[in-house]
Amino acid sequence: MEIHFGRLPLWAAFCGVLMLSAMGARASDLPSTLAQGAIKTVIIRQLGAFSRHDAGAAYSLASPMIQQLFKSPENFIAMVRSGYPQVYRHRRAEFGDLILLGGELAQPVIFTGTDGHRVLAVYAMVKDAAGAWRINGCRLLQKGALAA
């Protein structure tokens, strides 16, 4: 299967449509292009913090719930480093279209790790009390090599 920049594989797009349909969501439920850009920017900023080994900056982009769960920037970055190696260190990140997943906005990203393995990560996004987008978790939906 060929994966195009900015697009999810056909199976993932289909699953997103099914989830939207099952939840009764409409395209109008998704945020504006401006909000979509803001969400992508938050993720890109966190990836930049990972590349600089800046635990504080990476942690600051996580939601209050995630911050409470990990208690410190050092705990947070240690978890990412060990549990999400293709996210922490990657050669390429391909952003898909936003989807609604369990009532939350989710940003799919396909990462190519430094080992060449590709993984599909889905970022749950929420707004904080000040109205800024924050990362409320990242799930690896498929580990290992994805077809190129």
Backbone bond lengths (Angstrom), bond angles and torsions (degrees), N, CA, C in turn:
res aa  C-N    CA-C-N  psi(-1)  N-CA   C-N-CA  omega(-1)  CA-C   N-CA-C  phi
1 M - - - 1.444 - - 1.524 108.16 -
2 E 1.290 117.27 134.84 1.461 121.53 177.69 1.515 109.07 -94.00
3 I 1.323 116.09 133.16 1.458 121.20 178.75 1.513 107.98 -107.92
4 H 1.315 117.01 125.63 1.451 122.11 -178.51 1.514 110.23 -95.01
5 F 1.316 116.95 146.73 1.462 120.97 177.82 1.510 109.28 -56.77
6 G 1.324 114.99 132.01 1.456 119.82 176.85 1.514 114.66 81.24
7 R 1.307 118.51 0.77 1.464 121.51 179.93 1.521 109.49 -130.28
8 L 1.315 114.90 143.61 1.456 119.99 175.53 1.518 109.21 -82.05
9 P 1.328 117.01 161.52 1.458 119.12 171.57 1.526 109.24 -58.65
10 L 1.292 115.85 156.11 1.457 121.18 -177.15 1.523 111.75 -53.79
11 W 1.341 117.89 -42.60 1.463 120.52 -177.92 1.523 111.10 -61.85
12 A 1.322 117.46 -38.67 1.464 120.58 -178.19 1.529 110.57 -70.81
13 A 1.312 116.55 -41.31 1.462 120.20 177.72 1.528 109.94 -62.01
14 F 1.320 116.34 -41.95 1.455 121.27 179.16 1.527 110.49 -61.97
15 C 1.335 116.94 -44.22 1.471 120.65 177.95 1.524 110.61 -60.81
16 G 1.327 117.13 -40.28 1.458 120.91 178.19 1.518 111.83 -61.51
17 V 1.322 116.49 -42.88 1.466 120.96 178.60 1.520 110.00 -64.10
18 L 1.339 117.12 -42.20 1.461 119.90 178.26 1.525 111.39 -62.41
19 M 1.326 117.12 -41.30 1.464 120.16 179.33 1.521 110.59 -64.31
20 L 1.323 116.43 -43.19 1.463 119.85 178.80 1.521 110.52 -61.56
21 S 1.326 116.14 -43.36 1.457 120.41 -179.21 1.521 111.07 -65.41
22 A 1.327 116.31 -43.95 1.462 120.63 -177.57 1.525 111.10 -64.37
23 M 1.297 116.93 -31.00 1.459 120.68 -178.41 1.533 111.57 -90.92
24 G 1.322 117.52 -2.60 1.453 120.38 -179.72 1.517 112.26 73.48
25 A 1.321 116.56 20.34 1.461 120.26 -178.31 1.513 110.04 -79.74
26 R 1.318 114.15 152.19 1.457 120.81 177.25 1.518 108.26 -117.10
27 A 1.311 116.08 161.94 1.469 119.81 176.83 1.522 110.65 -57.27
28 S 1.340 116.91 -30.54 1.463 120.11 179.92 1.526 112.22 -68.86
29 D 1.339 117.78 -14.83 1.460 121.11 177.20 1.528 111.73 -74.59
30 L 1.317 117.03 -19.07 1.456 120.53 179.05 1.522 109.33 -78.66
31 P 1.329 117.07 153.23 1.464 119.82 -176.00 1.519 112.17 -71.30
32 S 1.307 114.49 167.10 1.456 121.60 178.35 1.526 110.43 -65.20
33 T 1.310 115.32 167.72 1.464 121.06 176.46 1.524 110.30 -58.67
34 L 1.317 117.11 -36.68 1.461 121.26 178.03 1.525 110.91 -61.74
35 A 1.337 117.01 -46.04 1.466 120.83 178.90 1.529 110.49 -66.05
36 Q 1.327 117.17 -38.26 1.469 119.84 178.16 1.521 110.37 -61.35
37 G 1.320 116.93 -40.33 1.460 121.22 177.11 1.517 111.48 -64.89
38 A 1.333 116.66 -38.57 1.468 121.02 179.22 1.525 110.54 -65.61
39 I 1.316 117.30 -40.25 1.467 121.46 178.54 1.529 110.14 -63.58
40 K 1.313 116.46 -47.27 1.466 120.42 178.59 1.528 110.50 -60.58
41 T 1.313 117.27 -40.56 1.467 121.54 -179.72 1.523 111.14 -61.98
42 V 1.342 117.93 -40.54 1.461 120.96 179.12 1.531 110.24 -60.95
43 I 1.320 116.17 -45.00 1.471 119.91 -179.60 1.527 110.27 -65.67
44 I 1.324 117.22 -43.51 1.468 120.82 179.06 1.526 110.27 -62.25
45 R 1.319 117.22 -40.16 1.473 120.10 178.21 1.531 110.77 -63.28
46 Q 1.342 116.74 -40.49 1.464 118.57 178.77 1.526 110.77 -67.01
47 L 1.318 117.97 -40.08 1.466 120.49 177.19 1.522 110.65 -62.16
48 G 1.323 117.20 -38.38 1.461 121.24 175.98 1.517 111.44 -63.09
49 A 1.340 116.31 -40.40 1.467 120.18 177.56 1.529 110.47 -63.22
50 F 1.328 117.05 -40.32 1.464 119.77 176.47 1.525 110.32 -60.06
51 S 1.324 116.78 -44.04 1.467 119.88 -177.36 1.524 112.38 -65.25
52 R 1.339 116.71 -25.94 1.473 121.43 178.24 1.526 112.15 -93.77
53 H 1.328 117.23 1.52 1.474 122.45 -175.22 1.525 110.44 59.02
54 D 1.337 117.11 35.43 1.459 122.73 -177.89 1.531 108.87 -97.50
55 A 1.333 115.15 85.66 1.458 120.85 -176.69 1.527 111.86 -59.58
56 G 1.327 117.24 -41.06 1.464 120.86 -178.66 1.510 112.82 -61.81
57 A 1.314 116.96 -45.17 1.469 120.54 -179.89 1.530 110.75 -66.56
58 A 1.326 117.28 -41.95 1.464 120.65 179.37 1.529 110.37 -63.00
59 Y 1.310 116.58 -44.39 1.465 123.26 -179.26 1.528 111.04 -64.65
60 S 1.324 117.37 -35.98 1.466 121.09 -178.09 1.526 112.59 -66.21
61 L 1.318 117.92 -18.48 1.458 121.93 -179.37 1.529 112.44 -93.20
62 A 1.327 115.62 -3.61 1.461 121.04 176.05 1.526 109.03 -83.84
63 S 1.325 115.59 154.33 1.472 120.26 179.55 1.526 110.39 -67.49
64 P 1.326 116.55 160.75 1.464 119.22 176.11 1.534 112.76 -55.10
65 M 1.331 117.65 -35.80 1.462 120.50 179.00 1.531 111.09 -62.36
66 I 1.327 116.17 -44.39 1.473 120.68 179.39 1.525 109.61 -66.58
67 Q 1.316 117.00 -41.69 1.458 120.05 178.84 1.528 110.80 -61.34
68 Q 1.323 116.75 -41.15 1.464 120.25 179.09 1.526 110.49 -66.65
69 L 1.315 117.14 -37.31 1.457 121.78 -179.45 1.534 111.76 -63.59
70 F 1.328 117.47 -41.90 1.470 121.08 -175.17 1.523 114.40 -97.81
71 K 1.305 117.94 -13.01 1.471 124.47 171.34 1.526 116.46 69.57
72 S 1.338 119.33 -27.91 1.470 120.28 -178.25 1.525 110.23 -153.77
73 P 1.336 115.85 155.25 1.465 119.55 176.42 1.532 112.20 -58.26
74 E 1.315 117.07 -36.09 1.458 120.48 -178.23 1.529 111.40 -66.73
75 N 1.335 117.36 -42.98 1.469 120.72 176.87 1.523 110.76 -63.54
76 F 1.315 115.43 -41.60 1.462 120.51 -178.73 1.524 111.18 -62.49
77 I 1.319 117.21 -50.98 1.462 119.46 -175.91 1.526 111.26 -69.12
78 A 1.333 117.92 -30.63 1.467 120.52 176.05 1.529 110.11 -64.47
79 M 1.333 117.08 -40.23 1.456 120.89 177.75 1.526 110.94 -64.03
80 V 1.330 116.97 -44.47 1.471 120.16 -179.42 1.523 109.99 -64.20
81 R 1.311 116.45 -44.96 1.469 121.30 -178.47 1.528 111.04 -58.96
82 S 1.328 117.75 -42.41 1.466 119.85 -176.62 1.525 113.23 -85.69
83 G 1.328 117.85 -35.38 1.458 120.61 -174.49 1.515 116.31 -94.73
84 Y 1.335 116.62 -17.28 1.466 121.25 -175.74 1.537 110.19 -135.27
85 P 1.321 118.41 58.88 1.470 119.49 -174.13 1.530 114.06 -61.01
86 Q 1.343 118.28 -35.11 1.466 119.60 179.31 1.514 111.87 -71.59
87 V 1.323 117.41 -23.43 1.456 121.44 176.45 1.528 109.32 -82.25
88 Y 1.332 115.63 -45.86 1.462 120.55 -177.17 1.523 112.12 -63.11
89 R 1.296 116.18 -43.53 1.471 121.82 177.12 1.522 107.54 -130.30
90 H 1.290 115.81 114.11 1.466 119.73 -177.52 1.522 110.16 -139.42
91 R 1.312 113.91 160.06 1.470 120.39 174.86 1.517 111.60 -94.69
92 R 1.326 116.25 -28.13 1.458 119.35 -174.34 1.525 109.56 -152.50
93 A 1.322 115.81 144.51 1.465 122.83 174.65 1.520 107.82 -131.08
94 E 1.324 116.33 124.22 1.469 122.38 -179.93 1.523 108.38 -115.61
95 F 1.319 116.37 116.30 1.462 121.68 -178.04 1.516 110.29 -86.35
96 G 1.339 115.81 132.67 1.453 121.89 172.94 1.518 109.63 -93.74
97 D 1.312 115.90 -171.42 1.464 121.95 177.75 1.522 109.78 -82.08
98 L 1.324 116.42 145.11 1.462 121.05 177.08 1.523 110.48 -59.53
99 I 1.343 114.52 146.52 1.456 120.86 175.70 1.520 108.30 -133.40
100 L 1.321 116.45 163.59 1.461 122.14 169.91 1.520 106.90 -97.78
101 L 1.317 116.23 127.99 1.461 121.48 -177.81 1.520 107.64 -134.37
102 G 1.314 116.27 111.44 1.457 120.21 -178.94 1.519 113.01 60.20
103 G 1.316 117.26 32.64 1.450 121.59 179.59 1.522 114.74 84.47
104 E 1.327 117.68 -3.69 1.472 121.65 178.08 1.515 109.64 -109.15
105 L 1.323 114.86 150.69 1.451 118.66 171.56 1.516 108.61 -71.60
106 A 1.307 116.51 139.42 1.457 121.32 -179.22 1.523 109.30 -134.10
107 Q 1.319 115.59 137.78 1.464 122.42 179.88 1.529 108.73 -112.25
108 P 1.342 117.39 107.92 1.462 119.73 175.67 1.530 110.60 -76.06
109 V 1.321 115.54 139.44 1.464 122.19 177.07 1.528 107.61 -139.74
110 I 1.315 115.84 130.14 1.463 120.17 174.60 1.518 107.21 -99.03
111 F 1.337 115.08 119.84 1.461 121.50 179.67 1.518 110.10 -103.57
112 T 1.322 115.38 139.79 1.453 121.45 167.44 1.518 105.60 -107.42
113 G 1.331 115.49 115.76 1.451 120.81 -178.40 1.521 111.67 -73.98
114 T 1.317 116.06 169.38 1.460 120.75 177.93 1.519 111.09 -65.20
115 D 1.354 116.42 -18.61 1.467 121.04 176.85 1.528 111.87 -85.95
116 G 1.337 117.14 -0.46 1.454 121.61 179.35 1.519 113.82 89.13
117 H 1.327 118.38 -10.61 1.461 121.04 178.90 1.518 109.70 -76.59
118 R 1.318 114.66 143.61 1.461 121.10 179.86 1.510 108.88 -108.42
119 V 1.311 114.91 144.19 1.456 120.87 -179.40 1.523 108.70 -140.88
120 L 1.324 115.61 143.26 1.458 121.38 176.38 1.519 107.86 -96.65
121 A 1.319 116.17 119.40 1.463 122.31 178.32 1.526 107.68 -113.49
122 V 1.324 115.85 142.58 1.460 120.77 177.12 1.527 107.56 -123.28
123 Y 1.323 114.92 119.06 1.462 122.76 -179.71 1.523 109.49 -92.71
124 A 1.328 116.99 122.65 1.465 121.81 171.50 1.524 107.05 -82.83
125 M 1.311 116.70 132.51 1.464 121.56 -175.31 1.528 110.03 -120.94
126 V 1.324 115.43 139.78 1.468 121.53 176.01 1.522 108.66 -139.29
127 K 1.329 115.11 159.86 1.462 119.71 173.05 1.525 108.56 -93.18
128 D 1.335 115.67 140.75 1.463 119.46 176.47 1.533 109.50 -84.87
129 A 1.315 117.16 -177.86 1.474 121.96 -176.88 1.520 112.47 -59.52
130 A 1.336 116.70 -28.08 1.468 120.82 179.79 1.527 112.38 -87.46
131 G 1.334 117.32 -1.31 1.462 120.86 179.17 1.516 114.62 88.61
132 A 1.330 117.55 9.63 1.473 121.12 178.59 1.529 109.39 -91.01
133 W 1.331 116.53 143.15 1.459 121.21 177.64 1.521 109.80 -71.05
134 R 1.330 116.07 137.80 1.457 123.18 177.17 1.528 109.20 -135.64
135 I 1.316 115.31 155.20 1.463 121.90 179.87 1.521 108.06 -84.70
136 N 1.326 115.87 122.07 1.461 121.85 -176.31 1.527 111.75 -105.64
137 G 1.304 116.80 18.76 1.458 121.94 178.84 1.507 110.48 137.83
138 C 1.308 114.50 160.21 1.460 121.79 177.79 1.513 107.13 -140.41
139 R 1.300 116.01 124.77 1.468 120.99 179.81 1.513 109.58 -113.40
140 L 1.321 115.10 133.11 1.460 120.12 171.86 1.504 106.86 -88.48
141 L 1.323 115.91 113.51 1.461 120.00 -176.95 1.515 112.14 -87.06
142 Q 1.329 116.39 -23.23 1.454 119.43 -179.27 1.517 108.00 -150.12
143 K 1.312 116.75 117.11 1.455 120.16 179.27 1.520 109.41 -94.37
144 G 1.322 113.99 163.35 1.451 119.87 175.60 1.508 112.26 89.64
145 A 1.308 114.92 -165.46 1.458 120.95 -175.84 1.518 110.52 -77.49
146 L 1.324 116.75 129.93 1.455 122.99 169.29 1.507 106.82 -95.79
147 A 1.304 116.63 149.59 1.465 119.53 178.98 1.527 109.16 -60.64
148 A 1.289 116.14 138.03 1.463 120.85 -178.97 1.499 110.94 -83.87
